[in-house]
Amino acid sequence: MAITVTVANQKWFNEYKNGVGFASNPTDFALNLSGSIMEKVKVVTQIDVRWNGSVTASELWSADVLLGTISKNTGSWVVDGFSVGDYCAWSQNGIVTAYITITAISQSELEIYYTLSSGSITDSANAALIGLTSLEALVYEFGLNTTGESYNNLSKISQNTQGYYSGGIGIDSGGGRSTAFVNLQKLGVFDDWITGSAKARFLSNPSYDVQRFEIEHEFMVNPYYLDGELPNLQTGIPPQILSGSNTLNYVYNPEFRSSLSNPNTAKSILVDNMLGAVAWYDENFNGFNVDYKINSISYKEQATGNTASGLLIGTKTTVTVQVEALNRSFVVVDKLGAFISYLPEQNEYTNT
């Protein structure tokens, strides 16, 4: 069976619907990235991890209890997910008969050396080896890729790597593994891509050989324009990454390890097959007709009432926006929101 990493559950929350902190309306969520640029979202992902190997018609094993070795005629213990230091269960005919710790793996990867913790190893004809080592570290890379783009975790704005990491996840201090969230740290030295935060925790063991984790990632949907595209932004021309049917898709690669310092224990999955539905300005989701339009926006300096050409720096501005509903009438319970963004200058694009 080798390494199996699967997404057990994923929910997408939108700050506009779920409130600041995403605490409202917990049953109101989407199953993919959807919404508009500049919105803040939170994706909650539950991931199951397991690794094991078993005897098959084409892969035969032999166990030498005197030498403390388990050999196979083909395949690879490393590809199956095993590494030095792993604590494993030995199963014969579907029944666990022993627990071992791997002390070495041969250069050919066909043979492991072990010490016996308990039980006994006798028959290897119908055997299986099941990894039980607690995974307590995570390296989490993500990207917002446009339609048709190959997977990558680079910021569209700065081309810097986007990702987080942490150890100490699900530590067992004597009373079982902790289920408390651990805040993840940023990968790399640059902050330019950070618009939120990420945290992870060990959640449960759905079965004795499966470890379930939960990752929460909050971020703002961006970019809405790129370096050199300010004239297009001012005249309502969308960037290529969001023009027509193009959209932003959330891709990610969580890698679980027994410890941050040991990449040999990595168990990962690359997810880049979930399509998004991200709208640019004057769009409803991705490419659909809008339900509303802005008829006018006016600005006044609050202190004097004098007309202004835009938001004022250093003093309060009163902004009046007239919005028209195109396909319905407004009702009292309708919610409206405004998103305000600072536009970086040229030197801020190049100086990350």
N, C-alpha and C positions, 0 to 999 in steps of 0.2 A: 504493500500500500504506500510505502514511503511517506513523504511529508504531505500532510493535508492541511491547508489553511483556507478557510471558507468564511465568507461574510454571512453571518447568521441573521443579521437585522440591520437596517439602516433607516433613519428618520431625519428629515430636513425641516428645521424650524426657521421661521422668518420673524425678525424683530418687529416688523410692522404688524403682524398678526398676533404674535406671542408676547409682545411688550418688552421693555428694557429688561435685560436679564433672562428673557425667554421663559418667564415663570407663568405666563397666562395661557390659558387654552391648551393644555398639554396634549389633548387629543387632536388638535388641529396641526397637522404636519403633512409634508409632501414626501414623495418617494424618490425624488431626484432634485437636482439643483434647478430652481425655477424662481423667477422674479425679475427684478430690474437692477441695472447697474447702480452702484452706491448703496444698495441695501445691505444690511448686516444679517448674516445667516449663521445658523449653528447646525452642523451635521453630527449626529450621534450614531456611531457604528459599533456593532458587536461582532467580534471575530473569534472563531473557534480554531484552535491549533492542536494538532496531534501528529505523531510520527511513529511508525512501526514497520516491521518487515516480517515476512512469513515464508515458509517453505511452499514452493509450488512445483508443478510437474517439470518445469525447466530450471528451477533454482533449488538445488539441494544443499542441505546443511550437514555439518558434522561437528559434534561437540566433544572436546577432550577435557574431561574434568580434572585430570592430573596436571596438564599444562595450563589449564584455565583459559582455553581458547574456543572460539566458535568460528568455523570457517564456512564459506559458501563457494560454490563452483563458478558462479557468475554474478554480475551486478556489482553493487558497491554499498558498503555500510554507510559511507558518507552521504551518498545520494539518498539513501533511505532516511537520512536525518540524524544519524547517530554521531556523537563526538566524544572525545576523551573527557571523562568526568561524569558522563551521563549515568543516572540511576534508572534502571530498567526492570521491567517484569518479564520473566520467562514463562511462556505458556505452552503447555502440551495438550493437544486435543481440546483446546478451548478452555483449559483450566490452568490458572497460574500456580506453578509449582516452586518458583524460586524468584529471588530478587538479587540483582547483580549490579556492580558498578564497573563501567568500562575504564580500563587503565591505559590502554593503547590501541591504536588501529594500524595495521600494517601498511606499508607503502603501496601495495597493490589494492588496498581497501577491501580485500576479500576476507580478511581475518581480523577479529577483535580479541583482545586480551581482557580478562575480567577478574574481579574478586567477588566471591560469593558472600552476600549479606545474610541470606537465610534461605531455607528450603534446599531443593536438590534439582540437578539437571540430569536426566537420564535419556529419554527418547527424544531424538531430534528429527524424526520422520514427519511429524505433524506439528512442528513447533512454530512459535511466533515470538518476536522480541518487541517489547512495547516501551517507548520512551516515557518516563515519568518525571524527569528533571523539571523543577519549577522554572519557568521563563519569567525573569524579573526585570527585563530591560526592553526598551523600545526605541527604534529609530524610525521616524515617521516623515516621509517625504510626500509632497503634494504639488500639484500644478493646476492651473486653469488654462487648459489647452483649447484651441479653437477647432472648428469642424475640420476633420481630415488630417489633423496634425498628429505626428507620432508622439508617443509618450515622452514627456520631459517634465522636470520639476523646476524650470527656470521662470523667474519673474518676467512677464512681458515688458515691464517698464525698464528694469535694470539688468536683466539677464543673470541675476544672482540666484543661487540655489535657495529653494524654499523648503524648509523642513524643521522638525523638532526632535528632541531626544530626551531620555531620562532613564536612570536605573531606579532601583528601590520600589518597583511595582509589585504589589502582592507579597510583600515580605512576611514570612511566618516567624513571629517572635515568641512562639510557644503555644498560642491559642488558635492556631489555624492561620491560613493566609489572610492578610489584610485586604479588605475591599475598598479602602479609602482611595480617593483620587490623588494622583501625583501630578503636579504641574510640570509640563514639559518645557525644556529650554530650547532656544533657537539654535539651528545649525549655522555655522559660519559666523562672520564678524559683522555683517551688514544688517541693518534694521529696516531697509527701505520697503521690503515686501510685507512687513508685519502690520496687519490691520486688526488683529484680535489676539487670540491665545489658544492653547491646546492643553489638554490634560488626559490622563489615561488611568485605568485601574484594572486589577484582576477582579472578575465578576463572580465566577463560579466554576465548578466542574460538572458539566452536564452528564458526563460519564467519567469513570475513574481515569481514563486515558485522554480526556479532552480538557483543555484549558480555555476558558472563555474570558475575553477581555472586552472592555468598553473604552472607546476613544471619543472625546468631545472636541470638536474643532470649531472655533468661532472666527469668522473673517468677513470682510466687506467684499462685495462683488466688484471687481475692477480688473483691468483698466477700462476707462470709457473714452480715453484718447491717448495717443502715444506721442513721443517726441517728434516735433515738426508738424503736428496735425492741429494746432490751435486754430488756424483759419477755418478748417473743416468743422471743428467743434462750434465755432461762432456762427457758421452758416448752415448748421444742421446736417452735415454730411457725416455719416457714421464711419468709424475706422473699418478697415477691411476685415478685422477679426469678428466684427459684429454686423457687417453689411449683409443685406439679403437674408438668406436662411442660415448664415453663419451665427454661431453662438459660442458661449464658453461652457466647457465641460469639465467637471471636477474629476481629476485623476489622482491616484495616491498609491503609495507603496509602503505599507507597514512591515517592518522587520523586527521580529521578536527574538531576543537572545536570553541566555541564562545570565549573562553579565555584559555590560557595555563593552568591556575590554576584550571580549572573546567573540570575534565575528564567525568563528568556526561553528558556533551553535545557532547560527541565524536560521529562522523559519519565516518566510515572507510570501506575500502575494502582491502582484501588480494588477491594479484594477483600472482599466482605461476604456471600458465598454459602456459606461453610463452616459447617455446623452443629456445635456442640459437644455434649458429653455430660458435663456437670459435675454431680456429686452434692453435695447438702447433707448434713447429719448424718443418720445412719440411712438412707442410700440407697446403692444399688449403681449407680454411674454416674448416670443420670438417670431416676429414677422406677421403677427395677426393685427387686425384693425383695432384702433384704439376706441375705448368707450368714452373718453373724455378729451377735451382740448382746453388749452389755456388761451383765453381771449386777450388778457392784458396783465402786465405786471408793472406796478408803479412803486417808486421809492420816495420817502421823505425823511429829512432829518428830524428825529423825534423832538428834540429840544426846541427847534425853531419852526417846524412845519414847512420849511423850505423844500422844494423839489430837489431830488438828487438823481444822479444818473445810474446809481447802483448802490450796493452795500458800502457803507462808509466805514473807514478804519478809524478807531479811536473814539467813536461816538455811536450812540444807538440809532438804528435805522428802522423806520416803520415801513413794512412791505405789504402791499395790497395786491393779492392775486385773484383774478376773476376766472373761475373754472366753469366750463359748460359740460353737462352730461349729454352725450349725443344720442344714446339709445334708451334712456330711462329718465326718471325724475329723481332729484335728490330727496332723501328722507332724513328725519331728525337723527337717526342712529348712524348715519354714514360717517366713516372715519376718513380723514385726510391727513397726509403727511408731507413734510418738506425735507429735502436732503440738500445740505449746503456743503460744498467742497472747496478747499483751497486749490488753486491751479499752480502747479510748480513751474518755476521759470526754467529756462534752458540750462543754466548752470546747475540747477538742482537735479536735473535728469542725469547729467554727466558726472556729478559729484555725489556718488552714492553713500 
